Amino acid sequence: MDGIMDMKAHYAMSPDDNPTAIKGTSLPFSMDEVKTCPTCRGSLRSIGRYGRIVRRAMLDEATKKFIAWSNSEYLKLANRLVDVQQALSESVHPSALQKSTPPSKKVLSKGRLKELHLIKNWTGADRYTKATFLWNSIRSFIGQVRKEEQPFQRVADFVEYAIRQRRAQGEFAFDESLIQVKGYLQTSALSLRCDTIIFTDFVEVHKTLATARAEISLDFTKHFEDCEALIKLATATKYPREEVEGHIYFAKFCAFAQRFNSAKQAESTETTPATDGLTTKGDEHLALARKLLDQYPSTKHLESEIEATSLMLRGGTFYQNVSAEEMRAVYAAMSKEFLGTGHWYTCENGHPFTVGECGMPMELAQCPECGAAVGGSSHRPAQGVQHANDIENLARGVERLGV
């Protein structure tokens, strides 16, 4: 059994094959499966001799499943958004003679959702019902991929709680870089994209109905704040694709704010530019986005969107500058990033990726997120590539609890 569990890789062993010390830190994603008894397939988790190894492997598996699941669910939502975008672009605008349908009850929503309800009620039709429903679904999924819901954080919280209750001895250190933020980032960006698709369509609808409706005033303060938050987190965790998207969406909301200016936006706040500075602020964000385009190949598909947004800031046509077919192609490529089979590693910036069954990468390649080297040669990884370190502290913490 010691051979199956590869005890010598995890412990310094005495001449009579008893563990005497932990042999360095184990490497997350270095175990392909949670090993069981070869005779009965029963769990070895409760056997003290092997419990630490098994629990470490279980953390690996939980993290792999979380990453693969969150990516899969994100792509489902992203493709639904493409369907909504396509349906809006192909549908006929409401007639100017169509009577506005007053809301059945007062809108009590807050933040970004409040603005969606305002334009939905102003239009007086069901044009944005499906889009708003999808927006709520995206926001709900953001709650499922936030930091507190991830395997590492849940175990860390449990260990810290147990230590506070004096059920375990010693200090516990948890490296928060283990938390996978990609799912949260890309879904937050998708939520903002959903907003921009709806407002882009509404600009054209507004042109048709403006003479038959009361004036509408929209507040984009929360949109600007969420764009800034997306940019800040993406920058800190080195996800340039989402960072570029954050800059683009900020500039788009500057263009929308120009079109639907409100009294609240007449004065500048920390996150909301003054009315006469909207173009300048939008241009600043687009300039930052262009710099990232030159630096990271993974962001190149956003170049046309940057140029279209620049025209929007100058009173140009508001249109869905990225077609449904183009977006489907982007999401199809993203679906291949986590294969669910093979071996898992992280690049030097901590972004997870998978390679084939051979083990280490055979060819030099780049991280699909940040462009860092993730390949290698002769089954040896490029500099900085590792098996995604630091789950060890969590495994040790759990071991002290006897679970």
VENQUIZI-V789207 format. One record per residue. N is the residue number from 1. PHI is phi in radians with two decimals (NA if undefined). PSI is psi in degrees with one decimal (999 if undefined). Layout:
BEGIN
n phi psi
N PHI PSI
N PHI PSI
END
This chain:
BEGIN
n phi psi
1 NA -35.9
2 -1.05 -36.8
3 -1.18 -41.3
4 -1.10 -40.1
5 -1.45 -5.3
6 0.97 52.7
7 -1.04 -36.4
8 -1.19 -18.2
9 -1.39 -18.2
10 -1.92 -24.8
11 -2.33 152.1
12 -1.39 127.7
13 -1.89 145.3
14 -1.38 169.4
15 -1.00 -28.9
16 -1.67 22.8
17 1.11 39.1
18 -1.92 138.5
19 -1.12 133.5
20 -1.99 -24.0
21 -2.87 155.1
22 -1.27 133.6
23 -1.63 80.8
24 1.20 -167.6
25 -1.67 137.5
26 -1.30 156.8
27 -1.81 115.0
28 -0.98 146.6
29 1.19 9.7
30 -1.54 -11.7
31 -1.88 127.3
32 -1.39 -15.9
33 -2.77 163.3
34 -1.52 110.8
35 -1.31 146.1
36 -2.22 175.4
37 -1.08 126.1
38 -1.19 -16.9
39 -1.54 -51.4
40 -1.96 -3.0
41 1.13 16.6
42 -1.31 160.9
43 -1.26 143.0
44 -1.80 10.3
45 -1.08 -36.8
46 -1.52 -4.0
47 -1.50 115.9
48 -0.95 -36.2
49 -1.12 -33.6
50 -2.01 -3.1
51 -1.01 -42.2
52 -1.08 -43.0
53 -1.15 -43.3
54 -1.15 -43.8
55 -1.14 -36.5
56 -1.09 -42.3
57 -1.14 -36.1
58 -1.14 -36.7
59 -1.12 -40.4
60 -0.99 -51.5
61 -1.11 -40.7
62 -1.09 -38.8
63 -1.22 -42.6
64 -1.02 -45.5
65 -1.12 -39.7
66 -1.11 -45.1
67 -1.11 -48.6
68 -1.13 -41.9
69 -1.13 -47.3
70 -1.11 -36.9
71 -1.17 -41.0
72 -1.13 -45.7
73 -1.16 -37.0
74 -1.06 -44.6
75 -1.13 -33.5
76 -1.10 -45.3
77 -1.15 -39.5
78 -1.10 -41.5
79 -1.22 -32.7
80 -1.13 -36.2
81 -1.17 -36.9
82 -1.07 -40.8
83 -1.07 -42.4
84 -1.11 -44.1
85 -1.04 -44.6
86 -1.15 -41.0
87 -1.12 -40.4
88 -1.15 -40.9
89 -1.21 -26.5
90 -1.65 -12.9
91 -1.46 153.3
92 -1.39 138.4
93 -1.16 146.2
94 -1.01 146.6
95 -1.25 145.3
96 -1.13 -21.3
97 -1.54 -8.3
98 -1.18 129.6
99 -1.30 135.5
100 -1.19 135.1
101 -1.65 114.3
102 -1.17 147.0
103 -1.09 143.4
104 -1.24 -24.5
105 -2.61 161.0
106 -1.14 137.0
107 -1.33 123.0
108 -1.95 7.3
109 -1.20 161.7
110 -2.19 169.7
111 1.05 -140.4
112 -1.14 -34.6
113 -1.12 -32.6
114 -1.04 -41.5
115 -1.17 -35.6
116 -1.14 -40.8
117 -1.17 -34.2
118 -1.10 -46.5
119 -1.29 -30.5
120 -1.12 -44.8
121 -1.23 -37.1
122 -1.11 -39.7
123 -1.18 -33.6
124 1.26 30.4
125 -2.58 -178.5
126 -1.66 21.3
127 -1.01 -38.7
128 -1.89 15.1
129 -1.11 -50.0
130 -1.16 -38.4
131 -1.13 -41.6
132 -1.19 -37.9
133 -1.09 -43.2
134 -1.14 -39.8
135 -0.99 -43.9
136 -1.13 -36.8
137 -1.13 -41.0
138 -1.12 -44.6
139 -1.10 -36.2
140 -1.13 -40.2
141 -1.19 -33.0
142 -0.99 -39.0
143 -1.13 -26.8
144 -1.43 -19.0
145 -1.95 10.0
146 -1.21 167.2
147 -0.90 -44.7
148 -1.15 -17.7
149 -1.66 -3.0
150 -1.48 150.7
151 -0.95 -47.8
152 -1.04 -45.4
153 -1.17 -38.7
154 -1.12 -43.1
155 -1.18 -42.0
156 -1.06 -42.7
157 -1.09 -39.9
158 -1.14 -44.4
159 -1.11 -45.2
160 -1.10 -39.2
161 -1.12 -43.1
162 -1.12 -39.1
163 -1.12 -41.2
164 -1.12 -30.8
165 -1.49 8.6
166 1.10 26.8
167 -1.54 -13.2
168 -2.39 153.4
169 -1.85 155.9
170 1.59 175.2
171 -1.60 155.1
172 -2.25 120.8
173 -1.96 132.6
174 -2.19 120.5
175 -1.42 108.1
176 -1.24 -7.9
177 -1.18 -13.6
178 -1.19 -25.3
179 -1.14 126.9
180 -1.49 110.6
181 -1.67 -5.0
182 -1.03 -46.6
183 -1.03 -42.5
184 -1.16 -43.4
185 -1.11 -51.8
186 -1.22 -30.1
187 -1.30 -35.3
188 -1.10 -40.9
189 -1.14 -38.0
190 -1.13 -37.9
191 -1.07 -43.2
192 -1.17 -37.3
193 -1.10 -38.9
194 -1.03 -43.1
195 -1.03 -47.2
196 -1.14 -35.0
197 -1.13 -44.0
198 -1.14 -47.2
199 -1.20 -33.8
200 -1.09 -42.4
201 -1.16 -39.6
202 -1.14 -30.5
203 -0.99 -44.5
204 -1.26 -38.6
205 -1.10 -39.9
206 -1.07 -36.9
207 -1.05 -37.0
208 -1.33 -38.2
209 -1.76 -5.5
210 -0.98 -38.1
211 -1.29 -17.2
212 -1.87 4.4
213 -2.25 161.7
214 -1.23 159.2
215 -1.11 141.2
216 -2.03 137.3
217 -2.15 126.9
218 -2.06 145.8
219 -1.98 118.7
220 -1.83 19.6
221 -1.00 -47.9
222 -1.16 -32.6
223 -1.11 -44.8
224 -1.08 -42.0
225 -1.09 -43.5
226 -1.20 -34.2
227 -1.11 -44.7
228 -1.08 -40.6
229 -1.14 -40.7
230 -1.09 -46.1
231 -1.07 -44.5
232 -1.08 -47.3
233 -1.21 -40.9
234 -1.12 -37.6
235 -1.15 -44.9
236 -1.14 -33.6
237 -1.79 5.7
238 1.08 51.2
239 -1.99 84.4
240 -1.13 -29.9
241 -1.08 -47.7
242 -1.24 -29.8
243 -1.12 -44.4
244 -1.09 -43.5
245 -1.04 -40.6
246 -1.04 -42.4
247 -1.14 -42.2
248 -1.10 -46.2
249 -1.16 -36.3
250 -1.04 -45.7
251 -1.12 -37.7
252 -1.13 -41.1
253 -1.19 -27.6
254 -1.08 -42.1
255 -1.16 -41.4
256 -1.13 -40.4
257 -1.12 -34.5
258 -1.07 -41.1
259 -1.31 -39.9
260 -2.08 59.5
261 -1.21 144.0
262 -2.14 164.3
263 -1.06 -31.0
264 -1.14 -25.3
265 -1.71 9.4
266 -1.25 -25.5
267 -2.00 149.9
268 -1.38 141.9
269 -2.13 -176.6
270 -1.07 -38.9
271 -1.92 -14.5
272 -1.90 115.0
273 -1.16 155.2
274 -1.15 157.9
275 -0.95 -47.5
276 -1.35 -4.5
277 -1.88 6.7
278 -1.09 -44.0
279 -1.12 -44.0
280 -1.08 -46.4
281 -1.13 -41.4
282 -1.09 -41.6
283 -1.11 -36.7
284 -1.08 -42.5
285 -1.20 -37.9
286 -1.18 -34.2
287 -1.12 -41.1
288 -1.13 -37.8
289 -1.13 -40.7
290 -1.11 -37.7
291 -1.08 -40.1
292 -1.19 -34.5
293 -1.05 -40.8
294 -1.21 -25.5
295 -1.63 -32.0
296 -2.18 112.8
297 -1.04 -26.9
298 -1.17 -11.0
299 -1.78 -0.7
300 -1.04 -31.5
301 -1.18 -9.3
302 -1.64 0.5
303 -1.08 -45.3
304 -1.12 -32.4
305 -1.21 -34.8
306 -1.11 -45.9
307 -1.16 -39.0
308 -1.15 -37.9
309 -1.16 -35.8
310 -1.06 -39.6
311 -1.19 -38.0
312 -1.04 -38.4
313 -1.13 -22.1
314 -1.84 25.4
315 1.41 13.2
316 -1.28 -177.0
317 -1.18 135.7
318 -1.58 116.2
319 -2.65 162.6
320 -1.36 95.4
321 -1.31 -13.9
322 -1.93 118.5
323 -1.24 162.9
324 -1.08 -39.0
325 -1.12 -40.5
326 -1.13 -42.3
327 -1.18 -38.0
328 -1.09 -37.3
329 -1.14 -40.2
330 -1.11 -45.3
331 -1.22 -31.7
332 -1.13 -39.3
333 -1.17 -38.9
334 -1.16 -28.4
335 -1.16 -15.6
336 -1.66 -0.6
337 -1.22 -34.1
338 -2.11 104.6
339 -1.37 -22.0
340 1.44 -8.3
341 -2.24 172.4
342 1.41 -156.6
343 -1.91 146.6
344 -1.87 139.8
345 -2.46 174.7
346 -2.21 148.9
347 -1.36 -179.0
348 -1.15 -15.8
349 -1.72 7.5
350 1.51 10.9
351 -1.51 126.4
352 -1.29 151.2
353 -2.71 165.7
354 -2.10 152.1
355 -2.28 174.9
356 -1.21 -175.3
357 -1.24 -10.0
358 -1.18 -25.1
359 2.14 -110.3
360 -1.30 155.1
361 -1.03 140.9
362 -1.67 -20.6
363 -2.27 147.0
364 -1.16 131.3
365 -2.57 -175.4
366 -2.16 148.5
367 -1.06 130.6
368 -1.13 -14.5
369 -1.62 -55.1
370 -2.02 -6.3
371 1.49 1.0
372 -1.18 152.5
373 -1.12 132.1
374 -2.25 -0.5
375 -1.66 -158.5
376 3.12 -163.4
377 -2.59 148.8
378 0.91 41.3
379 1.16 17.4
380 -1.90 132.5
381 -1.31 158.6
382 -1.19 162.1
383 -1.01 132.5
384 1.67 -20.0
385 -1.36 136.2
386 -2.55 174.0
387 -1.41 25.2
388 1.21 75.5
389 -1.20 169.5
390 1.54 10.3
391 -1.28 -16.4
392 -0.92 -43.5
393 -1.04 -38.9
394 -1.15 -43.2
395 -1.07 -41.8
396 -1.15 -39.3
397 -1.07 -43.8
398 -1.14 -38.1
399 -1.08 -37.4
400 -1.15 -22.1
401 -1.48 -12.7
402 1.31 31.1
403 -2.04 999
END
